[in-house]
Each structure stands twice: as C-alpha cells, then as structure tokens.
Amino acid sequence: MTERVASARPVRILLADDQPLLRTGFRMVLGAEGDLDVVAEAGDGLEAVELSRRLLPDVVLMDIRMPRMDGVAATRAIVDARLPVRVLVLTTFDLDEYVVGALRAGASGFLAKDVPAEELIAAIRTVAGGDAVVAPRILRRLLDRFADLLPDPSATPSAVLSTLTDREREVLVQVARGLSNSEIAAVLSVSETTIKTHVGHVLTKLRLRDRVQAVVLAYESGLVRPRA
C-alpha cells in the first residue's frame, strides 16, 4: 500500500467502465488505499452521469467507449452540469481521437488503461486535489497524429494569448511540454511559488479550468507545435 498521510475523508471515486472484470480490478487496487473509496460503479456513460448527479463523487474514472453514452458525452454532461466532480479518462492508443474530445469536453486528465497502479493512484489524488494530469508521452502521440488539425507551423500564436506577459507565455510553453511546477522553476531559475502564481494567472486570463486545457490551448494556438 502506498504510504500517505490520512486526510479528513477519503477521495470518493466512481468507476465507469462497461467491463465488469476491469471494474473489479480497479476496485481491488484502489480499495487497498486507505484514502481512496470506490463509492459506486457504472456500466455505461448514462449511468455514470446519473450516479455523478446523485452521489457527487470527487473523481470519476471514465472509460471512453461505453454503451448508451460514450465517455466523451458523459464527461461533457458532468462538466456542463457544473457538478463538483472531476473526470479522469482512461484510454488506449487506438482510441486517441476520443481523448481529444474528452479533453475539450472538460476532462481533468487522461491515462492509458495499462498504467501502473502507482501512477493511477497518484493521478486520482492529483485530480481530486484540483490539479490535472497530463501524460506527456500520450499527449505527444496524440498531437503528432492530429498535427493537421493544428495551426500552420508558420502562423504566429493566436491573439487569445495576447493578454499574457512574456514570462507567463514562457510558463505556458513549459506546462504544455508536461513539466511540473518544480521542473519549470528549475528551467526558468525562479521559485516554485512564483511558477504557481504564474500558472494561476495564465489559467485566469485565458479562462481555463486546469492545466490540461492549458496544454490543449497552447498547441491549438500554435504557441507549441508537435515534433518540436
């Protein structure tokens, strides 16, 4: 079991996957952690939305391809309802296009289904804490695959970034490359507290929900480009 200081209450998790065996496996892994509590399971996207409305879990572990309503639509429904619920999407490489949709729908992150248990647990805690999980390796593959959907490499960054200071743009570039606050602080030779402040300003100015949306915007605006 991963060591962790006990919090006031455990992170409440909803498992949404149409494969019962996978849900059982996730429940066993997460149930071994004292600060994580699987409160319910959903076998399709519609049920995931209904249970999210009724139970208000902290995190929904959301599969992409499910009957009745897929994970993208379910994520969008949860986010649009302004529920105090965050969505962590699970995917496989052959479903990359769905992940792009899920991120745009407001998911707080995504992981591969074969992610090691330790990374899954850490990601759930990160998302529950209000931050986002960006898997750089998967993001790179996604952006390379869909490079034709992004701005022309010769184009200048979008005007939407004009509200940012030069330093804030630098920070956004590093966020888009998947660096943590401490890693960005090391690259830019400033304190981690300063970077945290800059990230907050970036999110506020660009009206973004979290770091995942910041990464997507950085690529879509042309500030950062695939294969760079």
Backbone hydrogen bonds in HBPLUS format (Angstrom, degrees):
<---DONOR---> <-ACCEPTOR-->    atom                        ^
c    i                          cat <-CA-CA->   ^        H-A-AA   ^      H-
h    n   atom  resd res      DA  || num        DHA   H-A  angle D-A-AA Bond
n    s   type  num  typ     dist DA aas  dist angle  dist       angle   num
A0011-VAL N   A0035-ASP O   2.70 MM  24  6.05 160.7  1.73 154.1 147.8     1
A0037-ASP N   A0011-VAL O   2.81 MM  26  5.89 157.8  1.85 167.9 160.6     2
A0058-ASP N   A0012-ARG O   2.82 MM  46  5.13 132.2  2.05 124.1 138.5     3
A0059-VAL N   A0012-ARG O   3.13 MM  47  6.53 159.7  2.18 160.7 165.7     4
A0013-ILE N   A0037-ASP O   2.80 MM  24  5.92 161.7  1.83 152.2 152.8     5
A0039-VAL N   A0013-ILE O   2.85 MM  26  5.77 147.0  1.96 147.0 157.5     6
A0014-LEU N   A0059-VAL O   2.95 MM  45  6.39 156.5  2.00 155.2 162.1     7
A0061-LEU N   A0014-LEU O   2.85 MM  47  6.14 160.9  1.88 163.6 170.2     8
A0015-LEU N   A0040-ALA O   3.11 MM  25  6.47 165.1  2.13 151.2 150.1     9
A0042-ALA N   A0015-LEU O   2.68 MM  27  6.08 153.9  1.75 162.4 167.9    10
A0016-ALA N   A0061-LEU O   2.93 MM  45  5.91 163.8  1.96 162.0 158.6    11
A0063-ASP N   A0016-ALA O   2.87 MM  47  5.95 145.0  1.99 155.1 166.5    12
A0017-ASP N   A0042-ALA O   3.00 MM  25  6.34 148.5  2.10 174.8 165.3    13
A0022-LEU N   A0019-GLN O   3.06 MM   3  5.48 123.1  2.39 109.8 123.2    14
A0023-ARG N   A0019-GLN O   3.15 MM   4  6.51 159.9  2.19 154.7 160.9    15
A0024-THR N   A0020-PRO O   2.90 MM   4  6.14 154.2  1.97 148.1 155.4    16
A0025-GLY N   A0021-LEU O   2.96 MM   4  6.22 154.2  2.03 143.8 150.6    17
A0026-PHE N   A0022-LEU O   2.90 MM   4  6.19 164.2  1.93 155.6 159.1    18
A0027-ARG N   A0023-ARG O   2.87 MM   4  6.03 159.1  1.91 147.9 154.2    19
A0028-MET N   A0024-THR O   3.00 MM   4  6.22 155.6  2.06 147.2 153.0    20
A0029-VAL N   A0025-GLY O   3.07 MM   4  6.34 162.7  2.10 151.2 155.4    21
A0030-LEU N   A0026-PHE O   2.86 MM   4  6.00 175.5  1.87 159.7 161.3    22
A0031-GLY N   A0027-ARG O   2.76 MM   4  5.57 147.4  1.86 140.5 150.4    23
A0032-ALA N   A0029-VAL O   3.38 MM   3  5.68 153.6  2.45 102.6 109.8    24
A0033-GLU N   A0030-LEU O   3.06 MM   3  5.59 165.1  2.08 116.2 120.8    25
A0036-LEU N   A0033-GLU O   3.21 MM   3  5.49 169.2  2.22 115.1 117.1    26
A0048-ALA N   A0044-ASP O   3.04 MM   4  6.30 148.5  2.15 144.9 154.6    27
A0045-GLY N   A0069-MET O   3.07 MM  24  4.46 122.1  2.42 147.5 148.5    28
A0049-VAL N   A0045-GLY O   3.01 MM   4  6.34 152.3  2.08 150.3 156.3    29
A0050-GLU N   A0046-LEU O   3.01 MM   4  6.31 164.5  2.04 151.0 155.2    30
A0051-LEU N   A0047-GLU O   2.86 MM   4  6.01 165.1  1.88 153.7 157.3    31
A0052-SER N   A0048-ALA O   2.93 MM   4  5.99 146.9  2.04 138.7 148.4    32
A0053-ARG N   A0049-VAL O   3.00 MM   4  6.26 155.8  2.06 150.7 156.2    33
A0054-ARG N   A0050-GLU O   3.08 MM   4  6.31 152.1  2.16 142.9 150.7    34
A0055-LEU N   A0051-LEU O   2.75 MM   4  5.65 167.4  1.77 151.3 155.2    35
A0056-LEU N   A0052-SER O   2.96 MM   4  4.96 144.3  2.09 124.7 133.7    36
A0086-ARG N   A0058-ASP O   3.06 MM  28  6.21 165.7  2.09 136.7 141.2    37
A0060-VAL N   A0086-ARG O   2.83 MM  26  6.26 153.5  1.90 156.4 164.6    38
A0088-LEU N   A0060-VAL O   2.86 MM  28  6.04 174.5  1.87 164.6 165.7    39
A0062-MET N   A0088-LEU O   2.86 MM  26  5.95 153.2  1.93 143.0 151.5    40
A0090-LEU N   A0062-MET O   2.80 MM  28  5.94 159.0  1.84 157.3 155.6    41
A0071-GLY N   A0064-ILE O   2.61 MM   7  4.11 175.3  1.61 140.7 139.8    42
A0069-MET N   A0067-PRO O   2.64 MM   2  5.51 147.0  1.74 106.4  95.8    43
A0074-ALA N   A0070-ASP O   2.98 MM   4  6.19 159.6  2.02 153.7 160.4    44
A0075-THR N   A0071-GLY O   2.90 MM   4  5.92 154.4  1.96 138.4 145.4    45
A0076-ARG N   A0072-VAL O   2.98 MM   4  6.23 162.9  2.01 151.1 155.6    46
A0077-ALA N   A0073-ALA O   2.94 MM   4  6.15 154.4  2.01 145.8 152.7    47
A0078-ILE N   A0074-ALA O   3.02 MM   4  6.26 157.4  2.07 149.1 154.5    48
A0079-VAL N   A0075-THR O   2.95 MM   4  6.17 167.6  1.97 157.0 160.2    49
A0080-ASP N   A0076-ARG O   2.81 MM   4  5.84 165.2  1.83 150.3 155.3    50
A0081-ALA N   A0077-ALA O   3.10 MM   4  6.09 138.9  2.28 134.8 144.3    51
A0082-ARG N   A0079-VAL O   2.94 MM   3  5.22 158.0  1.99 110.8 117.2    52
A0108-SER N   A0087-VAL O   2.78 MM  21  5.53 152.6  1.86 150.3 159.8    53
A0089-VAL N   A0109-GLY O   2.99 MM  20  6.16 165.5  2.01 144.9 140.6    54
A0111-LEU N   A0089-VAL O   2.85 MM  22  6.35 148.1  1.95 156.9 167.2    55
A0091-THR N   A0111-LEU O   2.88 MM  20  6.24 145.9  2.00 154.6 164.9    56
A0113-LYS N   A0091-THR O   2.81 MM  22  5.54 139.4  1.97 161.9 159.5    57
A0095-LEU N   A0092-THR O   2.92 MM   3  5.57 162.1  1.95 126.1 129.2    58
A0098-TYR N   A0095-LEU O   3.02 MM   3  5.67 138.9  2.20 118.0 128.1    59
A0099-VAL N   A0096-ASP O   2.92 MM   3  5.25 128.8  2.19 105.5 119.5    60
A0100-VAL N   A0096-ASP O   3.34 MM   4  6.82 153.1  2.42 155.8 161.9    61
A0101-GLY N   A0097-GLU O   3.42 MM   4  6.70 159.0  2.47 139.2 144.2    62
A0102-ALA N   A0098-TYR O   2.91 MM   4  6.19 150.3  2.00 145.3 153.9    63
A0103-LEU N   A0099-VAL O   2.90 MM   4  6.18 158.4  1.95 157.6 162.0    64
A0104-ARG N   A0100-VAL O   3.08 MM   4  6.32 161.8  2.12 149.3 154.2    65
A0105-ALA N   A0101-GLY O   2.90 MM   4  6.07 133.7  2.12 137.4 150.8    66
A0107-ALA N   A0102-ALA O   3.05 MM   5  5.66 164.9  2.07 147.9 147.1    67
A0106-GLY N   A0103-LEU O   3.09 MM   3  5.26 152.0  2.17 101.5 110.2    68
A0133-VAL N   A0108-SER O   3.03 MM  25  6.53 153.7  2.10 149.2 156.7    69
A0115-VAL N   A0112-ALA O   3.11 MM   3  5.42 148.9  2.21 120.1 118.6    70
A0119-GLU N   A0116-PRO O   3.05 MM   3  5.44 122.5  2.39 107.4 121.0    71
A0120-LEU N   A0116-PRO O   3.08 MM   4  6.41 156.6  2.13 155.1 162.5    72
A0121-ILE N   A0117-ALA O   2.95 MM   4  6.16 166.9  1.97 156.9 159.7    73
A0122-ALA N   A0118-GLU O   3.02 MM   4  6.17 161.9  2.05 143.3 148.6    74
A0123-ALA N   A0119-GLU O   2.88 MM   4  5.97 153.9  1.95 143.5 150.9    75
A0124-ILE N   A0120-LEU O   3.00 MM   4  6.25 157.6  2.05 152.0 157.2    76
A0125-ARG N   A0121-ILE O   3.13 MM   4  6.39 161.8  2.16 149.9 154.5    77
A0126-THR N   A0122-ALA O   2.92 MM   4  6.14 153.3  1.99 146.1 154.0    78
A0127-VAL N   A0123-ALA O   2.92 MM   4  6.12 167.5  1.93 155.2 157.5    79
A0128-ALA N   A0124-ILE O   2.90 MM   4  6.01 162.0  1.93 149.3 155.0    80
A0129-GLY N   A0125-ARG O   3.01 MM   4  6.09 137.1  2.20 136.9 147.7    81
A0129-GLY N   A0126-THR O   3.17 MM   3  5.12 127.0  2.47  92.4 106.2    82
A0131-ASP N   A0126-THR O   3.19 MM   5  5.64 151.1  2.28 159.4 150.7    83
A0130-GLY N   A0127-VAL O   3.02 MM   3  5.32 162.8  2.05 110.9 115.4    84
A0139-LEU N   A0135-ALA O   2.89 MM   4  6.03 166.4  1.91 162.5 166.8    85
A0140-ARG N   A0136-PRO O   2.87 MM   4  5.98 160.5  1.91 150.3 154.4    86
A0141-ARG N   A0137-ARG O   3.28 MM   4  6.50 157.1  2.33 139.2 144.7    87
A0142-LEU N   A0138-ILE O   2.92 MM   4  6.19 159.1  1.96 153.9 159.9    88
A0143-LEU N   A0139-LEU O   2.90 MM   4  6.12 169.3  1.92 158.1 160.2    89
A0144-ASP N   A0140-ARG O   2.95 MM   4  6.06 155.0  2.01 147.7 154.6    90
A0145-ARG N   A0141-ARG O   3.02 MM   4  6.12 155.9  2.08 142.9 149.6    91
A0146-PHE N   A0142-LEU O   3.00 MM   4  6.23 148.0  2.10 148.6 157.4    92
A0149-LEU N   A0146-PHE O   2.93 MM   3  5.54 159.4  1.97 118.1 124.9    93
A0150-LEU N   A0147-ALA O   3.09 MM   3  5.34 160.0  2.13 108.9 115.2    94
A0155-ALA N   A0152-ASP O   2.86 MM   3  5.35 160.3  1.90 119.8 126.5    95
A0158-SER N   A0221-SER O   3.12 MM  63  4.94 139.4  2.29 123.9 135.8    96
A0161-LEU N   A0158-SER O   3.13 MM   3  5.96 168.3  2.15 119.8 123.1    97
A0162-SER N   A0159-ALA O   2.93 MM   3  5.17 166.3  1.95 115.5 119.1    98
A0164-LEU N   A0161-LEU O   3.06 MM   3  5.68 164.5  2.08 120.1 125.0    99
A0169-ARG N   A0165-THR O   2.97 MM   4  6.26 151.3  2.06 151.6 159.3   100
A0170-GLU N   A0166-ASP O   3.01 MM   4  6.31 151.1  2.09 144.6 152.7   101
A0171-VAL N   A0167-ARG O   2.94 MM   4  6.26 156.1  2.00 148.6 154.8   102
A0172-LEU N   A0168-GLU O   2.91 MM   4  6.14 155.6  1.97 143.9 150.7   103
A0173-VAL N   A0169-ARG O   2.99 MM   4  6.25 154.1  2.06 147.7 153.7   104
A0174-GLN N   A0170-GLU O   3.22 MM   4  6.55 157.4  2.27 146.7 151.8   105
A0175-VAL N   A0171-VAL O   2.90 MM   4  6.20 153.9  1.97 152.0 160.1   106
A0176-ALA N   A0172-LEU O   2.91 MM   4  6.10 158.3  1.95 149.9 155.4   107
A0177-ARG N   A0173-VAL O   3.14 MM   4  6.44 128.2  2.42 136.1 149.4   108
A0177-ARG N   A0174-GLN O   3.14 MM   3  5.02 134.4  2.36  92.1 104.7   109
A0179-LEU N   A0174-GLN O   3.22 MM   5  5.81 163.3  2.25 157.9 153.3   110
A0178-GLY N   A0175-VAL O   2.91 MM   3  5.24 158.4  1.96 111.7 116.7   111
A0184-ILE N   A0180-SER O   2.91 MM   4  6.17 157.2  1.96 154.9 161.2   112
A0185-ALA N   A0181-ASN O   2.92 MM   4  6.11 156.8  1.97 147.1 153.7   113
A0186-ALA N   A0182-SER O   3.13 MM   4  6.37 148.8  2.23 139.7 147.0   114
A0187-VAL N   A0183-GLU O   3.06 MM   4  6.35 155.4  2.12 145.2 151.7   115
A0188-LEU N   A0184-ILE O   2.90 MM   4  6.11 161.8  1.93 158.7 162.8   116
A0189-SER N   A0185-ALA O   2.81 MM   4  5.56 110.9  2.29 134.7 149.3   117
A0190-VAL N   A0185-ALA O   3.06 MM   5  5.04 153.8  2.13 136.1 143.3   118
A0195-ILE N   A0191-SER O   3.18 MM   4  6.59 155.0  2.24 146.5 152.9   119
A0196-LYS N   A0192-GLU O   2.91 MM   4  6.19 158.6  1.96 150.3 156.2   120
A0197-THR N   A0193-THR O   3.05 MM   4  6.31 150.2  2.14 142.6 150.1   121
A0198-HIS N   A0194-THR O   2.97 MM   4  6.30 158.7  2.02 149.2 154.9   122
A0199-VAL N   A0195-ILE O   2.83 MM   4  6.10 164.5  1.86 159.3 162.9   123
A0200-GLY N   A0196-LYS O   3.05 MM   4  6.23 156.5  2.11 141.7 148.1   124
A0201-HIS N   A0197-THR O   2.98 MM   4  6.30 153.3  2.05 148.6 155.9   125
A0202-VAL N   A0198-HIS O   2.90 MM   4  6.21 157.2  1.95 153.2 159.5   126
A0203-LEU N   A0199-VAL O   2.99 MM   4  6.26 167.1  2.01 156.1 158.3   127
A0204-THR N   A0200-GLY O   3.00 MM   4  6.15 159.5  2.04 146.9 152.9   128
A0205-LYS N   A0201-HIS O   2.85 MM   4  5.96 172.7  1.85 155.6 157.9   129
A0206-LEU N   A0202-VAL O   3.01 MM   4  6.03 160.5  2.05 150.0 155.3   130
A0207-ARG N   A0203-LEU O   2.93 MM   4  5.66 106.0  2.49 130.9 145.8   131
A0208-LEU N   A0203-LEU O   2.87 MM   5  4.82 161.2  1.90 142.0 147.3   132
A0207-ARG N   A0204-THR O   3.22 MM   3  4.99 153.1  2.29  96.5 104.5   133
A0214-ALA N   A0210-ASP O   3.21 MM   4  6.52 147.4  2.32 141.8 151.4   134
A0215-VAL N   A0211-ARG O   2.90 MM   4  6.20 151.3  1.99 150.5 156.6   135
A0216-VAL N   A0212-VAL O   3.10 MM   4  6.45 165.4  2.13 154.7 157.3   136
A0217-LEU N   A0213-GLN O   2.95 MM   4  6.10 164.5  1.98 147.8 152.2   137
A0218-ALA N   A0214-ALA O   2.95 MM   4  6.09 155.0  2.01 145.5 152.4   138
A0219-TYR N   A0215-VAL O   3.20 MM   4  6.53 153.1  2.28 151.2 157.0   139
A0220-GLU N   A0216-VAL O   2.87 MM   4  6.08 169.2  1.88 156.6 160.4   140
A0221-SER N   A0217-LEU O   2.83 MM   4  5.76 151.0  1.91 149.5 155.4   141
A0223-LEU N   A0218-ALA O   3.03 MM   5  5.20 119.3  2.41 153.9 167.9   142
A0224-VAL N   A0218-ALA O   3.10 MM   6  5.67 155.8  2.16 132.6 131.3   143
A0222-GLY N   A0219-TYR O   3.13 MM   3  5.22 146.5  2.25 101.2 111.1   144
